[in-house]
Amino acid sequence: MAEVGIPIALTLRYEVNALLLSVQLGGAAVHEATALWDVRTAVKSEREVKPIEQHIHSCPESLPFGHWPP
């Protein structure tokens, strides 16, 4: 939750600028790495990995694009 929660909280609190976009992209990259590790581990354990589980991890990829300039 911190991988995505912190960038979201900062975005809600502060004006979007280059530093905040960097934090958002960093959080998205870390979350993407975690998602890949999670799905890979699940597949190797022969647990059923449903498509919804794979797609839920992709939500933070849109985080940097969530603010539209006024």
C-alpha positions, 0 to 999 in steps of 0.5 A: 500500500505504501508503494502507491498510497504515499504518491497518491497522498502527496498528489492530493496534498501538494501541487503537481510538479516535476518532483511529485511526478518523479515520486509518482513514477518511482512508486509506479515502478516499484509497484510494477516490480512487486507485481511481477514478483508476486505473479511470478511467485504465484505461478511457480507455486502452481496456484491459480492466477486469475486475470483479475489478479494480474490486472489489479496490479496495473491500476497504479500505472495510470497514477502519473496521468491522473492530474490534468492541467487546469 
